[in-house]
Amino acid sequence: MEYRPLGDTDISVSAICLGSMTWGEQNSEAEAHEQLDYAFSRGINFIDTAEIYSIPPRPETQGATERIIGSWFESRRNRAKIILATKVSGRGDATWLRSGGLPTVLDEKNINYALDASLKRLRTDYIDLYQLHWPDRSLPLWGAGGTIYRQPTHRAEVPVEETLAALDKLVRAGKVRSIGLSNETPWGVAQFLKVAESDLAPRVVSIQNAYNLINRTFEMGLAEFFQREKVGLLAYSPLAQGYLTGKYLSGARPPGARTTLFERGQRYEKPGVEEAISAYVKLAKELDLAPAQLALAFVTSRPFVTSNIIGATTIDQLKSNIDSIAVRITPEIEQRINEIHQLHSNPAP
């Protein structure tokens, strides 16, 4: 396993991070513990979760994933060996996340409430990387608006200064070691860095956004923050919710697969997506690689990627995904990938 610095901190994380959002929904606690044990045995020291998980989000399973990780920590007694990342929800109407049925916003009261609840579920007294799951301001999220910016639909926003001040108190209290963003834009990252510099607040060290062969929009504005500000990418959805394995081609719906169960794959069912996926699957077969391993290896190989967040519902999937760390993206393979990208650029942003 390869290890990389998390921003400008003294924290080193594995180049592959274990994602967890299926635990408590598609995976039982025992299955999740098996995945955690195996990933740890392969050198993965980085686990990512969120207060809102399991996915799809619903009141009945909210917090289940954190509770499962917490029980693993308690039984294995290995908390100090793991870099743990979790997230506080941005502005939204999931009123079941907060006491009193209030909406979520990124102010001090909400952040403190969310963090204390996460710490309790995770059975720990600190978080290594605390992330804002999505912005407080109004934006098209998770591919809903593509790459087109639209005028905000609401005026209320918690100022970045207020959010950072709340996070600064948590860092000073020792409850949080570092902070990160998620589902952010270049403007948002720039604002957080600007305010941190002027107010002497903690700097963000990472940004967790979607990044994969059919969504490389991160390269067009956000990647430069790694080079100039040491804000690296924690790439989520590197397999495009499994679509890049080819298992959904021609409308297929394998039993037990996420889109089969929940029909939440609209981001990857836009015009042009199927043609792009077919081209990458064909290339993988020519290279005698599993399509998933080609897709994962590409993400891990990008110089601005701090860690590639993989997920699996079976232990065999997990083994294969971790094995992608040994796949080398040669200049020749990268050229073939870029040729496909030129013809099918970002059909699923």
C-alpha positions in Angstrom: 0.0 0.0 0.0 1.1 3.5 -0.7 0.7 6.4 1.8 0.3 10.1 1.0 0.3 13.2 3.1 -3.1 14.7 4.0 -2.7 18.3 2.9 0.0 20.1 4.9 -0.6 18.0 8.1 1.6 15.4 9.6 -1.1 12.8 8.8 -0.3 10.1 6.3 -3.2 8.2 4.7 -3.4 5.2 2.4 -3.8 5.9 -1.3 -7.0 3.8 -1.1 -9.6 4.8 1.5 -12.4 2.5 2.6 -15.8 4.0 2.0 -18.6 2.8 4.2 -22.0 4.1 3.1 -23.5 0.7 2.4 -23.0 -0.5 6.0 -26.2 -0.7 7.9 -28.3 -0.8 4.6 -26.8 -3.2 2.0 -24.3 -4.7 4.5 -24.8 -6.0 8.0 -22.5 -5.2 10.9 -20.7 -8.5 10.6 -20.1 -8.0 6.9 -18.8 -4.4 7.6 -16.4 -5.7 10.2 -15.2 -8.3 7.8 -14.5 -5.6 5.2 -12.7 -3.5 7.8 -10.6 -6.4 9.0 -9.6 -7.2 5.4 -8.9 -3.6 4.4 -6.8 -3.1 7.5 -4.8 -6.3 6.8 -4.0 -4.9 3.3 -2.6 -1.7 4.7 -5.6 0.6 4.4 -5.5 3.0 7.4 -8.1 5.5 6.2 -11.9 5.1 6.7 -14.5 7.6 5.4 -18.1 7.9 6.7 -20.7 10.6 7.4 -23.4 11.4 10.0 -26.1 10.8 7.3 -25.0 7.3 6.3 -26.3 4.6 5.5 -27.3 5.5 1.9 -29.9 6.1 0.7 -30.4 8.5 3.6 -33.5 7.9 5.8 -34.3 8.3 9.4 -34.4 4.6 10.2 -30.7 4.0 9.2 -29.1 7.4 9.9 -26.0 7.0 11.9 -25.9 3.2 11.4 -22.6 3.3 9.6 -20.9 5.3 12.3 -22.2 3.0 15.0 -20.8 0.0 13.1 -17.4 1.6 12.8 -17.6 2.4 16.5 -18.3 -1.2 17.5 -15.3 -2.3 15.3 -13.1 0.2 17.1 -14.2 -1.1 20.5 -13.8 -4.8 19.6 -10.5 -4.4 17.8 -9.0 -1.7 20.1 -7.2 -0.1 17.2 -8.6 3.4 17.0 -5.1 5.0 17.2 -4.0 3.1 14.1 -6.8 4.5 11.9 -7.3 7.8 10.2 -11.0 8.5 10.6 -12.9 10.9 8.4 -16.6 11.8 8.9 -18.9 14.6 7.7 -21.4 17.1 9.0 -24.4 17.7 6.7 -24.7 21.0 4.9 -27.8 23.1 4.5 -30.9 20.9 3.9 -34.3 19.7 4.9 -33.4 16.4 6.5 -35.0 17.5 9.8 -34.5 14.1 11.4 -30.8 14.8 11.6 -31.2 17.4 14.3 -33.1 17.6 17.6 -36.4 19.5 17.4 -36.9 18.7 13.7 -34.9 21.7 12.6 -33.2 21.9 9.2 -29.4 21.5 8.9 -27.2 24.5 8.5 -23.4 24.9 9.0 -23.5 27.2 12.1 -21.8 26.5 15.4 -24.9 25.0 17.1 -25.5 22.5 14.3 -21.8 21.6 13.9 -21.4 21.0 17.6 -24.5 18.9 17.8 -23.5 16.8 14.8 -19.9 16.3 15.9 -20.9 15.2 19.5 -23.4 12.7 18.1 -20.8 11.3 15.7 -18.2 11.0 18.4 -20.7 9.1 20.5 -21.7 6.7 17.7 -18.0 6.2 16.7 -16.9 5.6 20.3 -14.0 7.9 20.0 -13.1 11.3 21.4 -11.6 12.8 18.2 -12.0 12.9 14.5 -8.9 13.0 12.2 -10.7 14.7 9.3 -14.0 16.5 9.8 -15.6 17.5 6.5 -18.5 19.7 5.5 -20.5 17.2 3.5 -21.9 19.8 1.1 -22.0 23.7 1.2 -24.3 25.8 3.2 -25.1 27.9 0.1 -27.4 26.9 -2.6 -25.8 24.9 -5.4 -26.8 22.1 -7.9 -25.4 19.0 -6.2 -24.6 15.4 -7.1 -24.8 16.0 -10.8 -28.3 17.5 -10.7 -27.3 20.6 -12.6 -24.4 19.3 -14.5 -21.7 21.9 -14.8 -24.1 24.8 -15.3 -24.2 27.4 -12.5 -27.6 28.6 -11.6 -28.7 31.5 -9.5 -29.1 30.4 -5.8 -32.7 29.4 -4.9 -32.4 30.8 -1.4 -30.7 33.8 0.2 -29.9 32.5 3.6 -26.3 31.4 4.0 -24.1 30.9 7.1 -21.0 33.0 6.4 -17.8 31.0 5.8 -16.3 33.0 8.7 -18.9 31.7 11.1 -18.5 28.1 10.0 -14.7 28.3 10.2 -14.8 29.9 13.6 -16.9 26.9 14.9 -14.5 24.4 13.4 -11.6 26.3 14.9 -13.0 25.9 18.4 -13.3 22.1 17.8 -9.7 21.9 16.6 -8.5 23.8 19.6 -10.6 21.6 21.9 -8.8 18.5 20.4 -12.0 17.0 19.1 -10.9 17.5 15.4 -7.4 17.2 14.0 -8.0 18.7 10.5 -10.9 19.9 8.3 -12.0 19.3 4.8 -14.7 20.2 2.2 -16.9 18.0 0.1 -19.0 18.6 -3.0 -17.4 22.0 -3.3 -16.6 24.4 -6.1 -13.4 26.4 -6.8 -15.0 29.5 -5.5 -15.9 27.8 -2.3 -12.4 26.4 -1.7 -10.9 29.8 -2.4 -13.2 31.4 0.1 -12.3 29.0 2.9 -8.6 29.4 2.2 -9.0 33.2 2.1 -10.9 33.4 5.4 -8.5 31.0 7.1 -5.5 33.2 6.2 -7.1 36.4 7.3 -8.7 35.0 10.5 -6.0 32.6 11.5 -8.5 29.8 11.3 -7.7 26.2 10.3 -7.0 25.6 6.6 -8.9 23.0 4.7 -6.6 20.1 3.8 -8.8 18.1 1.4 -11.8 18.2 -0.8 -14.0 15.2 -1.3 -15.7 15.4 -4.7 -16.8 12.9 -7.3 -14.1 12.0 -9.8 -13.9 9.1 -12.3 -13.4 8.4 -16.0 -16.8 9.8 -17.0 -16.6 12.8 -14.6 -13.1 14.5 -14.7 -14.5 18.0 -14.1 -12.3 18.3 -11.0 -9.3 18.7 -13.3 -10.7 22.0 -14.7 -10.5 24.2 -11.7 -10.1 22.4 -8.5 -6.9 20.3 -9.2 -4.7 23.4 -9.1 -5.5 23.8 -5.4 -3.4 20.7 -4.8 -0.4 22.1 -6.5 -0.6 25.6 -5.0 -2.4 25.1 -1.7 -1.9 21.4 -0.8 -5.6 20.7 -0.9 -5.8 17.3 -2.3 -8.7 15.3 -3.7 -10.4 12.5 -1.8 -12.1 11.0 -4.8 -15.5 9.5 -4.3 -17.5 7.4 -6.7 -14.4 6.3 -8.6 -16.5 3.6 -10.3 -19.4 6.0 -10.9 -21.7 4.0 -8.5 -20.6 0.8 -10.2 -21.5 1.9 -13.7 -17.9 1.8 -14.9 -17.8 -1.9 -14.2 -20.1 -2.3 -17.2 -22.7 -4.2 -15.1 -25.5 -1.8 -16.0 -24.8 -1.6 -19.8 -27.8 -2.1 -22.1 -30.2 -1.5 -19.2 -29.1 -4.5 -17.2 -30.1 -4.5 -13.5 -28.1 -7.2 -11.6 -29.9 -8.5 -8.5 -28.7 -6.8 -5.3 -26.9 -4.0 -7.1 -27.4 -0.4 -5.8 -29.2 1.0 -8.8 -31.4 -2.2 -9.0 -32.4 -1.7 -5.3 -32.7 2.0 -5.1 -32.9 3.6 -8.6 -30.5 6.4 -7.6 -28.2 6.3 -10.6 -29.7 9.2 -12.6 -26.3 11.0 -12.6 -24.9 8.1 -14.7 -27.9 7.6 -17.0 -27.5 10.8 -19.1 -27.1 11.0 -22.9 -23.6 9.9 -23.9 -22.8 8.0 -20.7 -23.4 4.5 -22.1 -21.2 5.1 -25.1 -18.3 6.4 -22.9 -18.6 3.4 -20.5 -18.7 1.0 -23.4 -15.4 2.5 -24.7 -13.7 2.2 -21.4 -14.9 -1.4 -20.8 -13.6 -2.3 -24.3 -10.2 -0.8 -23.5 -10.0 -2.7 -20.2 -10.7 -6.0 -22.0 -8.0 -5.2 -24.6 -5.6 -4.6 -21.7 -6.7 -7.8 -20.0 -7.9 -5.9 -17.0 -11.2 -5.9 -15.1 -13.0 -2.6 -16.0 -13.2 -1.7 -12.4 -9.5 -2.1 -11.9 -8.7 0.2 -14.9 -11.1 2.8 -13.6 -9.8 2.7 -10.0 -6.1 2.6 -11.1 -6.7 5.7 -13.2 -8.1 7.7 -10.3 -5.4 6.6 -7.8 -2.7 7.5 -10.3 -3.7 11.2 -10.6 -1.1 13.4 -9.0 -3.7 15.6 -7.2 -5.5 12.6 -5.6 -4.7 12.2 -1.9 -6.8 9.1 -1.6 -9.3 7.1 -3.7 -12.4 6.2 -1.8 -13.5 2.7 -2.7 -16.6 0.8 -1.6 -17.9 -2.7 -1.9 -20.9 -4.8 -0.9 -19.0 -8.2 -1.0 -15.6 -9.2 0.2 -14.6 -10.4 -3.3 -15.4 -7.0 -4.7 -13.3 -5.4 -2.0 -10.3 -7.6 -2.7 -10.5 -6.9 -6.4 -10.8 -3.1 -5.8 -7.8 -3.0 -3.4 -5.8 -5.1 -5.9 -6.1 -2.1 -8.3 -3.3 -0.5 -6.3 -0.9 -2.8 -8.3 -2.2 -1.7 -11.7 0.1 0.8 -13.4 -1.3 3.4 -15.7 1.5 3.6 -18.3 1.9 6.6 -20.6 0.5 4.4 -23.4 -2.6 3.5 -21.3 -3.1 7.1 -20.3 -3.0 8.2 -23.9 -5.7 5.6 -24.8 -7.8 6.9 -21.9 -7.4 10.5 -23.0 -8.4 9.6 -26.5 -11.7 8.2 -25.2 -12.1 11.2 -23.0 -11.6 13.6 -25.9 -14.5 11.9 -27.7 -16.7 11.4 -24.6 -15.7 14.3 -22.3 -17.5 14.3 -18.9 -20.9 12.9 -19.8 -21.8 12.4 -16.1 -20.6 15.5 -14.2 
